[in-house]
Amino acid sequence: MLTTPHEDHVLHAPNQLIATTRLEFRRAALDHLERIVQAQGARVFVELGGTTEIDANGLGVLVLLQKRSRERMIAVRLLHPSAAVRQMLELTKLDYLFELES
């Protein structure tokens, strides 16, 4: 879930972004955002290719990350969202909040 040494600009989401993983991911996401702010980055990248399940709790963390990023004039780009993640974003009409990259 945390960034890897070779990809310190990408935050990797867990396989299941659900109620039981949301607190750990929320903490990691906000810490990652602060590192991006300190590095004067323009985007937060979240790798979702391995995320096969997401619920309202997971969406809530992504929306929080987007809100906090926007306050700092930073965009959030979701990388390789799985079909399940993309479908949930579209069903909840939250897809417009994020830059999506397949």
C-alpha positions as CSV (number, residue, x, y, z in Angstrom):
1,M,0.0,0.0,0.0
2,L,2.8,2.4,0.7
3,T,5.0,3.7,-2.1
4,T,7.9,1.7,-3.3
5,P,11.5,3.0,-3.3
6,H,11.6,3.2,-7.1
7,E,8.2,4.8,-7.4
8,D,8.1,7.3,-4.6
9,H,5.7,9.5,-6.5
10,V,3.0,6.8,-6.8
11,L,0.7,5.6,-4.0
12,H,-0.4,2.0,-4.3
13,A,-3.9,1.3,-3.1
14,P,-4.7,-2.1,-1.4
15,N,-6.4,-5.0,-3.2
16,Q,-9.5,-4.2,-1.3
17,L,-10.3,-0.6,-0.6
18,I,-13.0,-1.2,1.9
19,A,-14.0,-0.5,5.5
20,T,-11.3,-2.7,7.0
21,T,-8.5,-1.1,5.0
22,R,-9.7,2.5,4.8
23,L,-8.0,3.9,7.9
24,E,-4.5,2.6,7.0
25,F,-5.0,3.8,3.4
26,R,-6.3,7.1,4.5
27,R,-3.2,7.7,6.7
28,A,-0.9,6.6,3.9
29,A,-2.7,8.8,1.3
30,L,-2.6,11.9,3.5
31,D,1.1,11.3,4.3
32,H,1.8,10.8,0.6
33,L,0.0,14.1,-0.2
34,E,2.2,15.9,2.3
35,R,5.3,14.5,0.7
36,I,4.0,15.8,-2.7
37,V,3.3,19.2,-1.2
38,Q,6.8,19.4,0.3
39,A,8.3,18.4,-3.1
40,Q,6.2,21.0,-4.8
41,G,4.6,18.4,-7.0
42,A,1.6,19.1,-9.2
43,R,-0.1,15.7,-9.1
44,V,-0.8,12.8,-6.7
45,F,-0.8,9.5,-8.5
46,V,-2.8,6.6,-7.0
47,E,-2.2,3.1,-8.6
48,L,-5.5,1.2,-8.6
49,G,-4.6,-1.6,-11.0
50,G,-4.6,-4.2,-8.3
51,T,-7.7,-2.9,-6.5
52,T,-10.4,-5.4,-7.2
53,E,-12.9,-4.3,-4.6
54,I,-14.0,-0.8,-3.4
55,D,-16.9,0.3,-1.3
56,A,-18.3,3.6,0.0
57,N,-15.5,3.8,2.6
58,G,-12.8,3.4,-0.1
59,L,-14.5,6.0,-2.2
60,G,-14.6,8.3,0.8
61,V,-10.9,8.1,1.2
62,L,-10.3,8.9,-2.5
63,V,-12.7,11.9,-2.3
64,L,-11.0,13.1,0.8
65,L,-7.6,12.9,-0.9
66,Q,-9.0,14.7,-3.9
67,K,-10.4,17.5,-1.7
68,R,-7.3,18.0,0.3
69,S,-5.2,17.9,-2.9
70,R,-7.4,20.5,-4.6
71,E,-7.0,22.8,-1.6
72,R,-3.3,22.8,-2.4
73,M,-3.8,23.2,-6.1
74,I,-2.7,19.6,-6.8
75,A,-4.6,17.2,-9.1
76,V,-5.3,13.5,-8.3
77,R,-4.7,11.0,-11.1
78,L,-6.0,7.5,-10.7
79,L,-3.8,5.0,-12.6
80,H,-5.1,1.8,-14.1
81,P,-8.4,1.7,-12.2
82,S,-9.9,-1.8,-12.4
83,A,-13.3,-2.4,-13.9
84,A,-14.8,-2.5,-10.4
85,V,-13.3,0.8,-9.4
86,R,-14.2,2.5,-12.6
87,Q,-17.8,1.2,-12.4
88,M,-18.2,2.4,-8.8
89,L,-16.8,5.8,-9.7
90,E,-19.3,6.1,-12.6
91,L,-22.3,4.8,-10.6
92,T,-21.7,7.3,-7.9
93,K,-20.9,10.0,-10.5
94,L,-17.6,10.7,-8.8
95,D,-15.5,10.0,-11.9
96,Y,-15.5,13.7,-12.9
97,L,-13.4,14.5,-9.8
98,F,-10.4,12.6,-10.9
99,E,-8.0,12.4,-13.8
100,L,-8.3,8.7,-14.9
101,E,-5.5,7.0,-16.8
102,S,-6.0,3.5,-18.1
